[in-house]
């Protein structure tokens, strides 16, 4: 028997408020209690696995690449590039 791990998927909605940049991340498929949120390959935060996180405000850079992972594993979502 071969075990196939479910996929974790990520979608991101980018928006601005008075010039400040925000990204609303939504994911599913994570089975851990918490998830690690990465922005441009750097750990941004470990947060509750409730399927939602808002990153920001960001005031520099034109794009950010996001992904979400189960902590301490290589089980990660797809990467999403966001441009404002």
MARTORRO-670313 format. One record per residue: residue number from 1; chain; z, y, x of N, C-alpha, C, O in turn. Coordinates in steps of 0.1 Angstrom, whole numbers. Layout:
N
   nr  kette   n.zz   n.yy   n.xx  ca.zz  ca.yy  ca.xx   c.zz   c.yy   c.xx   o.zz   o.yy   o.xx
  NUM      A      Z      Y      X      Z      Y      X      Z      Y      X      Z      Y      X
...
//
This chain:
84
   nr  kette   n.zz   n.yy   n.xx  ca.zz  ca.yy  ca.xx   c.zz   c.yy   c.xx   o.zz   o.yy   o.xx
    1      A      0    -12      8      0      0      0      0     12      9      8     13     18
    2      A     -9     22      6     -9     34     13     -4     45      5     -7     47     -7
    3      A      6     53     10     12     64      3      4     77      6      2     80     18
    4      A     -1     84     -4     -8     96     -2      1    108     -7      5    108    -19
    5      A      4    117      2     12    128     -2      4    138    -11     -7    141     -8
    6      A     10    143    -21      4    153    -29      1    166    -21      7    168    -11
    7      A     -9    173    -26    -13    185    -19     -5    197    -24     -1    197    -36
    8      A     -2    206    -15      5    219    -18     -6    229    -19    -14    231     -9
    9      A     -7    237    -29    -17    247    -31    -11    261    -32      0    263    -37
   10      A    -18    271    -26    -13    285    -26    -24    294    -31    -35    292    -28
   11      A    -19    303    -39    -28    314    -43    -21    327    -41     -8    328    -41
   12      A    -28    338    -38    -22    351    -34    -29    362    -41    -41    363    -41
   13      A    -21    371    -47    -27    383    -54    -22    395    -46    -10    397    -44
   14      A    -31    403    -40    -28    415    -32    -29    427    -41    -38    429    -49
   15      A    -20    436    -39    -20    449    -46    -13    460    -38     -6    457    -28
   16      A    -15    472    -42     -9    484    -35     -1    492    -45     -5    493    -57
   17      A     10    497    -40     18    507    -48     20    519    -39     28    518    -29
   18      A     14    530    -43     16    543    -35     13    540    -20     20    545    -11
   19      A      3    533    -17     -2    530     -3      5    518      3      0    513     13
   20      A     16    514     -2     23    502      4     16    489     -1     13    488    -13
   21      A     15    480      8      7    467      5     17    456      2     27    454      9
   22      A     14    449     -9     22    438    -13     13    426    -16      1    427    -18
   23      A     19    414    -14     12    401    -17     21    392    -26     32    389    -22
   24      A     16    389    -37     23    380    -46     18    366    -44      7    362    -48
   25      A     27    357    -38     23    344    -35     28    334    -46     39    336    -51
   26      A     19    325    -50     23    315    -60     18    301    -55      7    300    -50
   27      A     27    291    -55     23    278    -50     28    267    -59     37    269    -67
   28      A     23    255    -57     28    244    -64     25    232    -55     18    232    -45
   29      A     32    221    -58     31    209    -50     42    206    -39     42    196    -34
   30      A     50    216    -37     61    215    -27     72    207    -34     75    210    -45
   31      A     78    198    -27     89    190    -32    102    192    -26    112    187    -30
   32      A    103    201    -16    115    204     -9    123    215    -17    117    221    -26
   33      A    136    216    -14    144    226    -21    140    240    -17    140    249    -26
   34      A    136    242     -4    132    255      0    118    254      6    113    243      9
   35      A    111    265      9     98    265     16     99    276     26    106    286     25
   36      A     91    274     36     89    285     47     76    292     43     65    286     41
   37      A     77    305     43     65    314     41     60    319     54     68    326     61
   38      A     48    317     58     42    322     70     32    333     68     24    332     58
   39      A     32    343     76     22    354     75     17    356     90     25    358     99
   40      A      4    354     91     -3    354    104      5    345    114      7    349    126
   41      A      8    333    110     14    322    118     28    325    122     34    317    130
   42      A     34    335    117     48    338    120     57    335    107     53    339     96
   43      A     68    329    109     77    326     98     82    340     93     88    347    100
   44      A     80    342     80     84    354     74     98    353     67    107    361     68
   45      A     99    341     60    111    339     53    112    324     48    102    318     46
   46      A    124    319     47    126    306     41    132    310     27    143    317     26
   47      A    126    305     17    130    309      3    131    297     -6    126    287     -3
   48      A    137    299    -17    138    289    -27    124    284    -32    115    292    -34
   49      A    123    271    -34    110    266    -39    109    268    -54    110    258    -62
   50      A    107    280    -58    106    283    -72     91    286    -76     88    289    -87
   51      A     82    285    -66     68    287    -68     63    302    -67     51    304    -69
   52      A     72    311    -64     68    325    -63     76    333    -52     88    330    -50
   53      A     69    342    -46     75    350    -36     66    363    -34     53    362    -34
   54      A     72    375    -33     64    387    -31     67    392    -17     79    395    -14
   55      A     57    393     -9     58    398      5     55    413      5     44    417     -1
   56      A     63    421     11     60    435     12     72    443     11     83    438      9
   57      A     71    456     13     58    463     16     54    462     30     62    461     39
   58      A     41    461     32     34    461     45     27    474     46     20    479     36
   59      A     28    480     58     21    493     59     11    493     70      4    504     73
   60      A      9    482     77     -1    482     88     -9    469     87     -5    459     81
   61      A    -21    470     93    -30    458     94    -38    458     81    -35    463     71
   62      A    -50    452     83    -60    452     72    -59    439     64    -62    438     53
   63      A    -55    428     71    -55    415     65    -43    407     70    -38    409     81
   64      A    -39    397     62    -28    388     65    -32    374     60    -38    373     50
   65      A    -29    364     69    -32    350     65    -19    344     61     -9    343     70
   66      A    -18    339     49     -5    333     44     -7    318     43    -17    313     40
   67      A      5    311     45      6    297     41     21    294     38     29    302     43
   68      A     23    284     31     37    279     27     38    265     31     29    257     30
   69      A     50    262     37     53    248     42     66    244     38     76    252     36
   70      A     68    230     37     81    225     35     88    226     49     82    222     59
   71      A    100    231     49    107    233     62    108    221     71    111    210     66
   72      A    105    223     84    107    212     93     96    202     93     97    191     99
   73      A     85    204     85     74    195     84     61    201     86     60    213     88
   74      A     51    193     86     37    198     87     30    198     73     18    199     72
   75      A     38    196     63     33    195     49     32    210     44     42    216     41
   76      A     20    215     45     17    229     42      6    231     32     -2    222     29
   77      A      6    243     26     -5    247     17    -17    250     25    -18    250     37
   78      A    -28    253     17    -40    259     23    -36    273     28    -26    279     24
   79      A    -44    278     37    -42    292     41    -50    301     33    -62    298     29
   80      A    -45    313     30    -51    323     22    -51    336     29    -41    341     33
   81      A    -63    342     31    -65    355     38    -65    366     28    -73    365     18
   82      A    -57    376     29    -55    387     20    -59    399     27    -55    402     38
   83      A    -68    407     21    -72    420     26    -69    431     15    -72    428      3
   84      A    -64    442     19    -61    452      9    -72    463      9    -71    472      1
//
